[in-house]
């Protein structure tokens, strides 16, 4: 149902596909009928389609007319034939227009007259042949009166044959009598046969070409619909993931989100094509084939019931075995993706620690698990095809065995048997198409569920219904009794945090690794929401503001500098597309990036590789800082972003920042005390609590945690100098 729901916007295209499939099915189902007619009429009956002869000798015309018991039949016979100068009666144009009625009227009388000719021509002894041999006469020599008597004697035999024969076989027997009529007057029906064969060939060719055209157009439209579905799904998934907070990202994992956005969407796209091309076509072919089989009147419909039941039992059994493995397979694809990403991302570390062989084993383990499951599923599905083919050919043999007895009994023609076999194979092939889908559909079903999981996930962080935009921003940030724990965590990461950061001041945050520094400042742009308390900007609780208005006033530099493929200029302008070249250069100058940019041949137009792999760590970090500065926000957040800089560059960047962002609120998360010595306010975080708050001088006196950090990083002389500088 999820896959069908994706097709809703393309209902017009689906109607076109359905109409094209009907055309294709009509052509496909017509060809066996043409083949049957080609055998029965074109070859066995020499192209003669009707038993009513176009020309008939005068004596035969008179006798056959006298054999007709119904006055209406005699009237038709006399109305649609006119005597000619050649001693024969010729069918009129009106008779040719009503030849079906003539066929029905003359079939039994015609056989009563000409069947004796067939009996005499046969090698077997019979009463008529013996009588003629005794009298030394031929059937042509018999007078009309004798024919009247002999015909009445033949009537019970012919009527019994008519009752026991099928309609098609009776018609064929009557046409054989018509040929005897034509042979007796030297009527050339070779031209009739060749004309019939040529017309049948042209019709079959036209049907084939029309079928090919419909199939090509169906494939084209179905491919466009599937591509559109894939495109829409990728857009929806990507758009949804973009709105995810870190909590949702961590819930699915990056590797799984990548697999769902690519492999899972691809599975659905492939199945969509198959649904529109095969699954939609299969029932049309099956229903059409069943109707055609009923129309053949062969009386072997029970064979089709046996075939369909056997196929459904087989497919159902295999699906019960394979479905759990399909679900497992997608999880194993996630695992391979995860391991691959970790290895490719950490190649330098792997090489440095000589872990190549262990990582190869780890990948090999994930790969083998996936391979083992895939092989199991493929073996189960491979077993299905030979069994289905066995059923198909077994049904063919059964049809031929039953049909042989019917042909021998004179109730079925060879062409009708051929058509029945073909239609039966079409019906079975329709179920084979569905069985092919049974290989792909379970996996696509799992993929659809995985994608729907993403789309149905409610964001834990989103705008409130009555959220308002943050306007006339000053940049006053206040934490009021803030406590925080991660969505899947049991313990608080931060507890009872209170402080105010004002414009024109720098608030530094320091503490041991894992104490909650980054978690503290990630609450400002609402990467996470507070568990208790509130964070306000200019007195407004950020949960009552739109995230867009909050974030466009924040310049954020993460711990790990992230660059995007493009140029240096495009990366600096990433958050400020309207920034001029002068503003870009100013931001680069403040971030101390101008020197290395100017040294490049293309300057600001120099290319940046994916992930910034063609620049050093320090250069990457400086460009990330320049990107935040170019936005000219009211709030700056530097999350340990100076750690990749040397001391000289660190000092230069901080000095330039102090001179150029005087009206903004600045947050600096740092590991090095030297980076935050001159901050207006230093927050000391210890195991999630605020252990101290104040300037460097104040904390050196009042906060043991801060003093220990400072003493572990600075010498006594450096500490003394820092305290003198503060004075």
Secondary structure, 3 states (H helix, E strand, C coil): CHHHHHCHHHHHHHHHHHHHHHHHHHHHHHHHHHHHHHHHHHHHCCCCCCCCCCEEEHHHHHHHHHHCCCHHHHHHHHHCEEECCCCEEEECHHHHHCHHHHHHHHHHHHHHHHHHHHHHHCCCCCHHHHHHHHHCCCHHHCCHHHHHHHHHHHHHHHHHHHHHCCHHHHHHHHHHHHHHHHHHHCCCCHHHHHHHHHHHHHHHHHHHHHHHHHHHHHHHHHHHHHHHHHHHHHHHHHHHHHHCCHHHHHHHCHHHHHHHHHHHHHHHHHHHHHHHHHHHHHHHHHHHHHHHHHHHCCCCHHHHHHHHHHHHHHHHHHHHHHHHHHHHHHHHHHHHHHHHHHHHHCHHHHHHCCCHHHHHHHHHHHHHHHHHHHHHHHHHHHHHHHHHHHHHHHHHHHHHHHHHHHHHCCCCCHHHHHHHHHHHHHHHHHHHHHHHHHHHHHHHHHHHHHHHHHHHCCCCCCCCCCCECCCCCCCCEEEEEEEECCCCCCCCCEEEEEEEECCCCEEEEEECCCCCHHHHHCCCCCCCCCCEEEEEECCEEHHHECHHHHHCCEEEECCCCCCCCEEHHHHHCCCCCCCCHHHHHHHHHHCCCHHHHHCCCCHHHCEECHHHCCCCHHHHHHHHHHHHHHCCCCEEEEECCCCCCCHHHHHHHHHHHHHHCCCCEEEEEECCHHHHCCCCEEEEEECCEEEEEECHHHHHHHCHHHHHHHHHHCCHHHHHHHHHHHC
